[in-house]
Amino acid sequence: MSYIFPFEEFKELWESSPLVIIDTNGFLNLYRYSTETTNQILNILDTVPKEQFWLPAQVIKEFKKNRHDVITREYNKYKEVTKEVERIMLVTKNDIDKQFSKFNKFRFPKVNDFEAKIHVAIESIKEESKNYKEEIKEEVKQNEKMLRDDKVKEFIDELISSERVGEPFNFTQLLQIYSEGEQRYQYKMPPGYMDIEKDKKDNTKREKFGDLILWKQLLEQSKKNNNGIIFITNDEKEDWWVLDKNDIPLRPREELFVEFDEYSDQPLVIMNLTNFINHVSIINNMVDHTTHLEMNADEISEELIAHKSWEEILDDKGDLTSYLIHSGDLQDFVSNPIADVEITEYFPPEIDIESVEVSENQVIIEGTFNTRVGLNITESISRNYSKEVFAPDVLISGYISFEFDVDFEKDEDFIMTDTLNIVASGFEVLECDLPYEEFDEEFDERCIRCGNPNVSYFTNNGDNVCEKCSIHYEICPECGKLFEQGTLGGAFCRPCELERRD
């Protein structure tokens, strides 16, 4: 679970009317929630006096720059669902038609009936896609209306008109920050050094300093502020937070507080928007379960996975193992045909929640995941030989859904875990780190007769022999090793014969 600033400490600070500063990503995230949740969050923010807010000029600059792209993505998000399903069905139908064309040539029994049933199933899925479009029409209309009305921008415009926005730095000040930033980033001093990757697409080499500029503006404002500051950011990178082994924020970086203390003797609190809204909604008696579910979906999904066990979810009924063996996706990373796959280790997943649907007392949370697993892969070298390769770092993505009932009459523990159903599917291998150097050495030599690198057999002396040259040898039917012509006479080799007698 991500870092949570304690409620009792927040409540005590809140009584002193601290300055509230929201980062750009906090505002942009409001476009990604459902209409009801966005409106509820804005209603909660409206309970905070305008004079208690202050926005750095950098936040306004970044909001104006990124707002249009975020809105465009949100306009199209519903279309992507049915569009992708229809694309998959088109590809699937095409592949199936090709296969049945081959089957029909060989006159397999009842193959026409089988084909007809498959096409009925495909048409049924396409029909469900059409039904889905109908069912979400109202939600799409509400979402589009919210984006058109743009209450998020309206909220920010009110802060601007109330003169709750800081002045931008001048040219000389920016040059000083760029110079300081180069030094800070070299020594990984927060914040902002993780954005150095932006240099790859930024010819100016200045965009990477966005977080540092914002931070400097916050520090300058702290000198004028007589109360504490609550800084709200949804950035979860290591240049703001101390992370655990799964990259989950544990606490803000200590260097930030040390630097802040050079400018102000007032307290500084750093937290994410979800944490802030949860605390303020409790103080103002505005707790809404639907909003809570949607804003806390990441943490809730982590708790639900821990409740059921990730291993059980990921490979329920052997689905993941079967996929790894039969799909062909893992085959792209392996030299020889895969005979078997065993999952030896499961690492915690990274979940990206895409939607939360609440209908009366039922909740469906859907999203994607990335996870790493350790594998034992058995490669088939030939009919008679195989080898095992341990792959300690295989990255897999997929889709995940959580379905459960809730009891909103309860203030706490309202999720009825006995109704929980978690499904992981749609797997895809993204990365596979196989230590071939360690294993391939003994298989990498060429055939001793013709030099062919594709060897399939080994002699009793351990020499490599390809499929073509194997006709010059006799093969032991028990161990599969090759022997010189006339050695076996169709029988077993000596070691195998002795073993059979025993």
MOLIN-V342287 format. One record per residue. RES is the residue in one letter. PSI is psi in degrees with one decimal (none if undefined). OMEGA is omega in radians with two decimals (NA if undefined). Layout:
# MOLIN-V342287
res->(RES & RES)
psi->(PSI & PSI)
omega->(OMEGA & OMEGA)
This chain:
# MOLIN-V342287
res->(M & S & Y & I & F & P & F & E & E & F & K & E & L & W & E & S & S & P & L & V & I & I & D & T & N & G & F & L & N & L & Y & R & Y & S & T & E & T & T & N & Q & I & L & N & I & L & D & T & V & P & K & E & Q & F & W & L & P & A & Q & V & I & K & E & F & K & K & N & R & H & D & V & I & T & R & E & Y & N & K & Y & K & E & V & T & K & E & V & E & R & I & M & L & V & T & K & N & D & I & D & K & Q & F & S & K & F & N & K & F & R & F & P & K & V & N & D & F & E & A & K & I & H & V & A & I & E & S & I & K & E & E & S & K & N & Y & K & E & E & I & K & E & E & V & K & Q & N & E & K & M & L & R & D & D & K & V & K & E & F & I & D & E & L & I & S & S & E & R & V & G & E & P & F & N & F & T & Q & L & L & Q & I & Y & S & E & G & E & Q & R & Y & Q & Y & K & M & P & P & G & Y & M & D & I & E & K & D & K & K & D & N & T & K & R & E & K & F & G & D & L & I & L & W & K & Q & L & L & E & Q & S & K & K & N & N & N & G & I & I & F & I & T & N & D & E & K & E & D & W & W & V & L & D & K & N & D & I & P & L & R & P & R & E & E & L & F & V & E & F & D & E & Y & S & D & Q & P & L & V & I & M & N & L & T & N & F & I & N & H & V & S & I & I & N & N & M & V & D & H & T & T & H & L & E & M & N & A & D & E & I & S & E & E & L & I & A & H & K & S & W & E & E & I & L & D & D & K & G & D & L & T & S & Y & L & I & H & S & G & D & L & Q & D & F & V & S & N & P & I & A & D & V & E & I & T & E & Y & F & P & P & E & I & D & I & E & S & V & E & V & S & E & N & Q & V & I & I & E & G & T & F & N & T & R & V & G & L & N & I & T & E & S & I & S & R & N & Y & S & K & E & V & F & A & P & D & V & L & I & S & G & Y & I & S & F & E & F & D & V & D & F & E & K & D & E & D & F & I & M & T & D & T & L & N & I & V & A & S & G & F & E & V & L & E & C & D & L & P & Y & E & E & F & D & E & E & F & D & E & R & C & I & R & C & G & N & P & N & V & S & Y & F & T & N & N & G & D & N & V & C & E & K & C & S & I & H & Y & E & I & C & P & E & C & G & K & L & F & E & Q & G & T & L & G & G & A & F & C & R & P & C & E & L & E & R & R & D)
psi->(140.5 & 162.5 & 134.6 & 123.0 & 129.4 & 138.0 & -44.1 & -40.5 & -38.3 & -45.4 & -41.7 & -43.5 & -38.3 & -30.3 & -18.4 & 11.1 & 62.4 & 158.6 & 133.4 & 121.7 & 120.0 & 129.0 & 163.9 & -43.7 & -26.7 & -43.6 & -43.2 & -31.3 & -24.6 & -26.1 & -16.9 & -11.7 & 169.9 & 163.5 & -46.2 & -43.2 & -42.7 & -44.8 & -39.2 & -40.8 & -44.9 & -36.1 & -39.2 & -42.1 & -32.0 & -18.8 & -14.9 & 126.6 & 140.1 & -35.4 & -9.1 & -12.1 & 151.9 & 132.0 & 126.0 & 148.0 & -31.3 & -34.8 & -45.1 & -42.6 & -47.1 & -35.4 & -46.9 & -35.5 & -39.6 & -13.7 & -46.3 & -43.4 & -41.0 & -44.6 & -42.1 & -43.4 & -40.4 & -33.3 & -37.8 & -4.9 & -35.3 & -36.0 & -32.7 & -32.6 & -58.9 & -33.5 & -43.5 & -39.6 & -44.3 & -35.6 & -44.6 & -41.8 & -36.8 & -45.9 & -43.1 & -45.9 & -40.6 & -44.5 & -42.0 & -41.4 & -39.7 & -45.3 & -43.8 & -25.7 & -39.7 & -43.2 & -40.0 & -31.9 & -33.9 & 4.4 & 50.4 & 145.6 & 134.2 & 23.7 & -30.3 & -39.9 & -41.2 & -45.3 & -41.8 & -40.7 & -39.3 & -43.9 & -34.5 & -41.6 & -40.9 & -44.8 & -34.4 & -41.1 & -42.1 & -35.8 & -38.9 & -35.2 & -41.4 & -42.1 & -38.5 & -41.6 & -41.1 & -43.9 & -31.7 & 7.7 & -45.0 & -41.9 & -39.7 & -42.3 & -44.4 & -42.6 & -44.6 & -38.2 & -42.6 & -41.9 & -35.8 & -45.8 & -33.9 & 67.7 & -20.7 & -48.5 & -37.7 & -40.7 & -44.5 & -39.9 & -36.0 & -38.1 & -37.4 & -45.5 & -24.2 & 7.1 & 42.3 & 30.3 & 137.4 & 167.1 & 143.1 & 157.7 & 149.8 & 179.2 & -46.4 & -41.5 & -40.4 & -41.6 & -39.7 & -39.2 & -40.7 & -43.8 & -45.3 & -38.7 & -39.9 & -41.3 & -45.3 & -45.1 & -33.0 & -35.6 & 12.7 & 49.1 & 125.1 & 161.3 & 169.5 & -15.5 & -20.2 & -15.5 & 5.5 & -19.8 & -21.6 & -18.8 & -28.4 & -31.4 & 3.4 & 106.8 & -26.4 & -22.5 & 25.4 & -20.8 & -27.7 & -15.6 & 7.8 & -49.2 & -37.3 & -39.6 & -46.7 & -45.2 & -42.4 & -37.4 & -37.7 & -42.3 & -41.5 & -39.5 & -30.8 & -26.4 & -26.0 & -9.4 & 131.9 & -6.0 & 176.7 & 171.4 & 133.3 & 114.4 & 121.8 & 119.0 & 141.5 & 6.5 & 128.7 & 23.3 & 165.1 & -11.5 & 5.3 & -29.8 & 152.6 & 123.7 & 151.7 & -173.5 & -17.9 & 16.2 & 30.6 & 130.1 & 128.4 & -39.9 & 158.8 & 155.7 & 134.1 & -32.6 & -30.7 & -41.0 & -37.0 & -45.2 & -40.3 & -38.9 & -19.0 & -17.1 & -27.1 & 149.5 & 9.9 & 160.8 & 150.4 & 131.5 & 132.4 & 127.2 & 167.8 & 169.5 & -39.1 & -47.2 & -44.8 & -49.5 & -39.7 & -46.8 & -45.5 & -36.8 & -33.6 & -44.5 & -39.9 & 10.1 & 47.3 & 27.0 & 127.6 & 121.1 & -38.7 & -45.0 & -42.7 & -44.2 & -44.2 & -41.7 & -28.8 & 19.3 & -35.6 & -50.7 & -39.1 & -42.6 & -38.4 & -42.4 & -38.8 & -37.0 & -43.0 & -32.4 & -34.5 & -22.6 & 126.0 & -36.2 & -45.1 & -39.9 & -45.9 & -37.0 & 39.6 & 124.1 & 22.2 & 20.7 & -46.1 & -43.6 & -45.0 & -41.5 & -46.2 & -33.8 & -42.9 & -17.6 & -30.3 & -11.6 & -41.7 & -27.1 & -30.4 & -21.1 & -0.2 & 142.6 & -38.3 & 165.1 & 142.6 & 124.7 & -34.4 & 156.0 & 132.6 & 126.8 & 119.0 & -20.6 & 140.0 & 129.2 & 151.0 & 143.1 & 160.7 & 120.4 & 133.9 & 103.7 & 131.9 & -28.8 & 148.5 & 121.7 & 123.7 & 121.7 & 105.1 & -110.7 & 16.3 & 141.1 & 136.1 & 119.7 & 127.6 & 148.9 & -164.1 & 164.2 & 153.7 & 136.5 & 155.1 & 142.7 & 154.7 & 137.8 & 149.2 & 113.8 & 125.8 & 114.8 & 141.5 & 108.7 & -40.1 & -171.0 & -33.0 & -7.5 & 143.4 & 164.1 & 153.7 & 137.5 & 127.1 & 121.0 & 100.3 & -9.1 & 79.8 & 121.7 & 124.9 & 137.6 & 167.6 & -176.0 & 149.4 & 143.6 & 144.3 & 124.1 & 130.7 & 161.5 & 155.8 & 155.1 & 94.5 & -2.1 & -20.8 & 141.7 & -31.6 & 160.7 & 44.4 & -6.6 & 124.1 & 92.1 & -20.9 & -12.2 & 2.5 & 133.2 & 118.6 & 129.4 & 126.5 & 132.5 & -174.1 & 43.0 & 151.2 & 130.8 & 120.8 & -40.5 & 147.5 & 112.8 & 97.6 & 125.0 & 70.5 & -31.5 & -33.1 & -29.7 & -26.5 & -9.9 & -45.7 & -18.1 & -1.8 & -7.3 & 158.3 & 165.8 & 133.0 & -15.3 & -43.7 & -8.4 & 5.2 & 127.1 & -17.1 & 85.0 & 146.2 & -19.1 & 167.0 & 139.5 & 170.6 & -15.4 & -0.2 & 8.8 & 152.9 & 139.8 & 133.9 & 171.8 & -44.8 & -44.2 & -9.5 & -18.1 & -15.0 & 4.1 & 165.5 & 145.4 & 135.3 & 122.5 & -11.2 & -56.4 & -15.4 & 5.1 & 153.3 & 142.6 & 156.0 & 147.0 & 137.6 & -3.8 & -41.8 & -35.3 & 35.3 & -1.9 & -175.2 & 157.7 & 164.3 & -49.1 & -41.2 & -37.1 & -46.9 & -38.8 & -37.0 & -37.0 & -36.1 & none)
omega->(-3.11 & -3.11 & 3.09 & 3.08 & -3.03 & -3.07 & -3.09 & 3.10 & 3.11 & -3.11 & 3.13 & 3.12 & -3.08 & -3.14 & 3.13 & 3.12 & -3.13 & 3.05 & -3.12 & -3.14 & -3.13 & 3.11 & -3.11 & -3.08 & 3.07 & 3.12 & -3.11 & 3.12 & -3.14 & 3.11 & -3.03 & 3.12 & 3.04 & -3.13 & -3.08 & -3.11 & 3.11 & 3.14 & 3.14 & 3.12 & 3.13 & 3.08 & 3.12 & 3.09 & 3.13 & 3.11 & 3.12 & 3.14 & -3.10 & -3.11 & 3.12 & 3.08 & 2.96 & -3.11 & 3.03 & 3.13 & 3.14 & 3.11 & 3.13 & 3.14 & -3.11 & 3.12 & 3.13 & -3.12 & -2.99 & -3.05 & -3.07 & -3.13 & 3.14 & 3.14 & 3.13 & 3.12 & -3.12 & 3.06 & -3.00 & -2.98 & -3.13 & -3.14 & -3.07 & -3.09 & -3.09 & 3.13 & -3.12 & 3.10 & -3.14 & 3.09 & -3.14 & -3.14 & 3.12 & 3.12 & -3.14 & -3.14 & 3.14 & 3.13 & 3.14 & 3.12 & 3.12 & -3.11 & -3.12 & 3.03 & 3.09 & -3.12 & -3.11 & 3.12 & -3.11 & 3.05 & 3.07 & -3.11 & 3.07 & -3.09 & 3.13 & 3.10 & 3.12 & -3.13 & -3.13 & 3.14 & 3.11 & -3.13 & 3.08 & 3.13 & 3.13 & 3.12 & 3.11 & 3.12 & 3.11 & 3.12 & 3.10 & 3.11 & 3.10 & -3.14 & 3.14 & 3.11 & -3.12 & -3.04 & -3.07 & -3.10 & -3.08 & 3.11 & 3.12 & 3.13 & -3.14 & -3.13 & 3.14 & 3.12 & 3.13 & -3.13 & 3.11 & -3.14 & 3.07 & 3.13 & 3.09 & 3.10 & 3.13 & 3.12 & -3.14 & 3.11 & 3.11 & 3.10 & 3.11 & -3.13 & 3.10 & 3.13 & 3.11 & -3.14 & -3.13 & 3.10 & 3.07 & 3.07 & 3.09 & -3.04 & -3.11 & 3.13 & 3.13 & 3.12 & 3.12 & 3.13 & 3.10 & -3.13 & 3.11 & -3.13 & 3.12 & 3.13 & -3.11 & -3.08 & 3.11 & -3.12 & 3.10 & 3.07 & -3.07 & -0.06 & 2.91 & -3.01 & 3.09 & -3.14 & -3.14 & 3.09 & -3.13 & 3.12 & -3.08 & -3.11 & -3.06 & -3.13 & -3.11 & -3.10 & -3.10 & -3.06 & -3.12 & -3.09 & -3.08 & -3.13 & -3.14 & 3.10 & 3.11 & -3.11 & 3.12 & 3.10 & 3.08 & -3.14 & 3.13 & 3.14 & -3.11 & 3.12 & -3.12 & -3.01 & -3.11 & 3.13 & 3.11 & 3.13 & 2.98 & 3.12 & -3.07 & 3.11 & 3.04 & 3.05 & -3.10 & -3.12 & -3.05 & 3.10 & 2.96 & -2.96 & 2.87 & -3.06 & 3.03 & -3.07 & 3.10 & 3.12 & 3.07 & -3.13 & 3.08 & -3.13 & 3.10 & 3.12 & -3.09 & -3.12 & -3.13 & 3.14 & 3.12 & -3.14 & 3.13 & -3.11 & 3.09 & -3.09 & -3.03 & 3.05 & 3.12 & -3.12 & 3.04 & 3.05 & 3.08 & -3.09 & 3.09 & -3.06 & 3.13 & 3.12 & -3.12 & -3.11 & 3.10 & -3.09 & -3.11 & 3.14 & 3.10 & 3.14 & -3.09 & 3.13 & -3.12 & -3.11 & 3.11 & -3.03 & -3.13 & 3.09 & 3.13 & -3.13 & -3.08 & -3.11 & -3.10 & -3.05 & 3.13 & -3.12 & 3.14 & 3.14 & 3.11 & -3.14 & -3.13 & 3.08 & 3.12 & -3.14 & -3.04 & -3.09 & -3.08 & 3.14 & -3.14 & -3.13 & -3.00 & -3.07 & 3.11 & -3.13 & 3.09 & -3.08 & -3.11 & 3.11 & 3.13 & 3.11 & -3.10 & -3.13 & -2.91 & -3.01 & -3.07 & -3.13 & 3.12 & -3.11 & -3.13 & -3.09 & -3.02 & -3.05 & -3.04 & 3.11 & -3.12 & 3.11 & -3.10 & 3.07 & 3.06 & 3.09 & -3.05 & -3.08 & 3.12 & 3.11 & -3.12 & -3.09 & 2.91 & -3.08 & 3.06 & -3.08 & -3.13 & 3.14 & 3.04 & -3.12 & 3.13 & 3.13 & -3.06 & -3.10 & 3.13 & -3.12 & 3.03 & 3.07 & -3.12 & 3.13 & 3.12 & 3.11 & 2.90 & 3.11 & 3.10 & 3.10 & 3.00 & -3.06 & 2.82 & -3.11 & 3.07 & 3.12 & 3.11 & -3.13 & 3.12 & 3.11 & -2.96 & -3.06 & 3.04 & 3.09 & 3.11 & 3.08 & 3.09 & 3.12 & -3.03 & -2.99 & 3.11 & -3.12 & -3.10 & 3.05 & 3.11 & 3.10 & 3.14 & 3.10 & 3.11 & 3.08 & -3.14 & 3.07 & 3.12 & 3.05 & -3.06 & 3.04 & 3.13 & 3.07 & 3.12 & 3.11 & -3.11 & 3.07 & -3.14 & -3.02 & 3.12 & 3.10 & -3.01 & 3.03 & 3.13 & -3.12 & 3.03 & -3.08 & 3.08 & -3.05 & 3.04 & 3.09 & -3.13 & -3.13 & 3.08 & -3.09 & -3.12 & -3.12 & -3.05 & -3.09 & -3.08 & -2.99 & -2.97 & -3.04 & -3.06 & -3.13 & -2.97 & 3.14 & -3.09 & 3.09 & -3.07 & -3.10 & -3.02 & 3.13 & 3.12 & -3.13 & -3.12 & -3.09 & -3.12 & -3.06 & 3.08 & 3.11 & 3.11 & 3.09 & 3.11 & 3.12 & -3.12 & 3.12 & 3.13 & -3.12 & -3.09 & -3.08 & -3.11 & -3.13 & -3.14 & -3.11 & 2.94 & -3.09 & 3.07 & -3.10 & -3.12 & -3.06 & 3.09 & 3.13 & -3.12 & 3.10 & 3.13 & 3.12 & 3.12 & -3.10 & -3.03 & -3.10 & 3.10 & -3.12 & 3.09 & 3.05 & -3.04 & -3.14 & -3.12 & 3.13 & 3.12 & 3.14 & 3.12 & 3.14 & 3.12 & NA)
